[in-house]
Amino acid sequence: MHIRQIRIRNDAAPVAVILGSGDIASAIGRDLFKAGCGVLMLRDTAVPVLRRGMAFDDALEDGVAELEGVWAVRAPAPEMVAALVRGREAVVLARLDLAVVAAGWQGVLDVLIDARVRKYAAPADLRPLATCAIGVGPGFIGQENVDIAVETLPGQEGDVVTHGPTAAPTGRSVPLGGAREERFAYAVNSGPWDPKTALGTWVSVGDTIGWLGERRVDAPIAGCLRGLVRETPNGIARGSKLAEIDPRVGAPWTGVPPRAQRIAAGVKRAVAAILPVSPALAAE
């Protein structure tokens, strides 16, 4: 199939703006940064980040974060974002609306990647905002609301979809050590979230993970606390994931997970197909 190819002005490496700061978005940002792109990541305020040890998101709270040798920094002020990103010394995270970011790049971004993986949302058409628009996961349609989409469905993750929709969500969690939905602790009500156990801790069934308002939240299964939402004193929405437990012995809770890496590799291929400006970008 034909894919349009556009070169960024002056053959400079592109700047990639990524919506999302979780593990999948961070794996994408890390890959593109290593390929020479400037990378700006915007936190999805609707869904709290769960796998913080596998993501750059903590940079927004702590100032810096590291993921397998690549550093991310929080932009200290909106007016400094463009210069920091173009400096390409670190991945940059900011709390900014996409419209504000687009205006800073004269209204047309080089690369825009929606990696929030909002399974049941109806995405807007991203193509007017960027030279290269890529959607990750369900809801995206190649050549209709993005230039190219990338699959996240288990068994197909990382597949590039140049025309047509990505696969619909199955409604089931990806199995991990034999555990699916039962490995997550959910918010059964809205309220302030106060975690009491450190990320990476081995927990037993019934151990207290934290408090949701006045309700104690216990570990649903035994294993490594792979994911844990940061303290949220202003409240968290009912139904949100609060914690994830990996039942495997010696399970990792930091670094880039294999599934996220496969998806990131697919995004890198998609970007290179439209913007073949860098040997590193095209390399596998």
N, C-alpha and C positions, 0 to 999 in steps of 0.2 A: 504494500500500500504506500501511496505517496504521503510523505510528511513534510510540511513546509520547513525550510531551513532559513534562519535569519541570523546574521552576525551582529553582535553588539558593536556599537560605534567604536571605531579605532581598534577593533579586535581585542579590547580589554576583556579580562575575565568578568563574567556577569556577577551581579549582586542578586542573591536569592532571598526573598522574604518568605518565611515559613509561618503559617498559622498553626499554633500549637507549640507546646514545650514539653510534652511527655516523652515516653521512650521511643515511639516511632518517629515523631518529629525530630527528636534529638539525634537519632541514628542518621536521619536524612541530612540534618545540618552538619553533623560531623563529617560525613562522606563528602559533601559539597565543599566544605571548608578545606579539607585535605586536598581537594582537586583544584584549589586556588580561588574559589569563589568567595566574595564577601557574603556573610550570612547574618541576617537579622531574624530573630524568632520572637513571635508575639504570643503571650500566654492566652489560652482559652479560658476566660473567666467563668464560663458556664459549667465547666467540668474540672474539679480539682485533680491535680496530678497525683497518681497513685505510686508509680514505680520511680520514686525520686532518685534512688541510687543508680538508675539506668537512664537518667535524663539530666538535662542542663537546667531544669526549672529552678533549682535551689539558688541559682545565681541571682534571681530576682529578689530573694530574701537575704542572702548572705554576701552578695557582691560578686562572688566568683563561684564557679563550679567546674569540675574536671570530669571528662568522660574518655577513658582509654587514651590518655595522652593529649587530648584537645581541651583547651580551656575556653570557658564562656565567661563573659563579664556583663554586669548590669550597666546599661547606659545611665550615666548620672543625671542627664538632663535631655529633654527632647531635642534641643538644638544641636546636641553633640552626636546624635545617632548616625547621621549620614557620614560624618568624618570617621567615626569609629569603625563603621562597617567597611568603608572603602579602604581603611588602613590595613585590614586583613591580618590583624595580630591576634584576634580571638573571635569566636562566635559572640554576637551581641544579642542580649535579651532586653526587651523594653515593654512597658505597659502603655501601649499606644493603640488607638483605633487604626484600622487599615486605611481609612480615608486620609488620616493625618500623614501616615507613612507615604501613601501614594502621592500626596501633594508635595512632599519633600523631594520626590524624584520627578518633578514636573508632570505628574499625573499618569505616567506610564512606567511601570516597574519592568526590570529585566526579566526576572523569574518570580512567579508567585505560586506557592505550593500550599494547598490546603491539606494539612496533615492532622487535623483535629479528629478525624475518623468518627464523625457524628453519624452513627449507623442509620438513623431513621429521619434525618433532616433532609430538607429539599434544598440543595445548594443553589446559590445564585450563579449566574454566568460570570465567570472570572476573566474571560478572555479580553474584555475591553480594558481591564486594569493592567495587563502585562503583555510583554512580547511573547512570553512563554508561560502558559497557565496549566498547572498540573493538579489533578485531584486524586487523593489517596483514599481508597475504600469505597463503600457503597454510596450510591446516589450520584456518582459522576458519570458523564457520558462524553466519550471522546468525540470532538468536533461539534459538540452541542453546548455544554456548559464549561468545558475545559478543552485545551488542545489535545492533551493526552491524559488518560487515567491510569492508575496503577492499582492492581488487586491487593487486597488484604485477606481474602478468604483462605483458610487453611488448605494447603495443597496447591494453591495458586498464587500465594503471596509473592509479590515482585513481578508478576506478569504485567506486561505493558499492553494497554488497550488503546489502540489508535483511533478506532471508530466504534461507536456503540457503548452500551452501559457496562459497568462493572457488575459483578455478581451481587445478588440481593443477600442481606444478612440472614443467617440461619436461626438466630435467636439463641444459639448455644455458645458457651465459652469454649475457647481452645483448651483441650485437655493438657494438664500439666501434672506429671506423676500420677496419672489416673484420676485426678480431681478436676471437676469442671466448676459449675456455679457454687458448689459447696465450699470452695476454698476462699470465697470472699466473705467479708463482714460488711453488711449494708446498713445504711442509716434507716431505721424503721420509723423515724420521725425527724422533723427538722429541728435544728437547734445548734448551739455552739459545740464544737468538737475539740476534745482535749485528750490527745494520745498520751498513754502512760508507759508504753513499751518502745524500746529503740528499734529502728529499722535494722533488719539483719538478725534479730534475736530469734532463738529457737523457742517456740511456745508449745504448750500442751493444750489439749482440748479443755476449754473452760477458763484458761488463764485470761486475766483482764488485759485487754489491749488499750482501752481508754474509756472515756465517758462522753456520751452524747447528751448534753444537758444533764439531767439527773438520772439518766439510764446508763447502766454499765454495759459495755460492749465486750463480749468474750470471744476468744478464739474458737471458730467453728470446727477446726481440725488441727492436728498436730503438724508442725513443720517450721520452716524458716519464714520469718516475716519479710516477705519479698517486696511488699508494697505497703505504704502507710501514708495517708494524707497528713499533711502538715497541720498543726494547730490552727483552728478556724474559729476564733472567738466571735466573729460576726454572724456565725451560723452557716450550716451546710444543709442542702436541700434533701428532703426525704427521698430515699431510693438511691442516693449516691453511694459509691463504693468507698469504704473507709479503710479497708486493709485487705491484703492478699497474702495467702499462706501457701508456700510451696512445700509439699510433703516429702520431697526427695531428700535423701541424706546428702549433705554437702552442697545443697542447692545454692547457686549464686544469687546475689541480690544487688550487685553492682555490675557495671560494664554493659556492653551492647548485647541484648539477647538475640539469639539466632534468627528468630522470626522478624524482628525489627531490622536486622542487617539485610535480610533478603528483600524486604520492602524498600529499604534505602538503596540497594543496588538497582532495583527496578526504576526508582525515581532518577537515579543518576543516568541510567540508559535513556530515559525519556528526555531529560534535559539535554543530553549530548545529541540526541536525534534532531532537536530543533536548533540548538545553539552549539554547533561544533567549533568552539573557539579555543579549546585547550586540550592538548594531548592527555593531560591527567584526567580531564573530565570524561574523555572517551575511553580511558583505560579501565579494564576490569580488575 
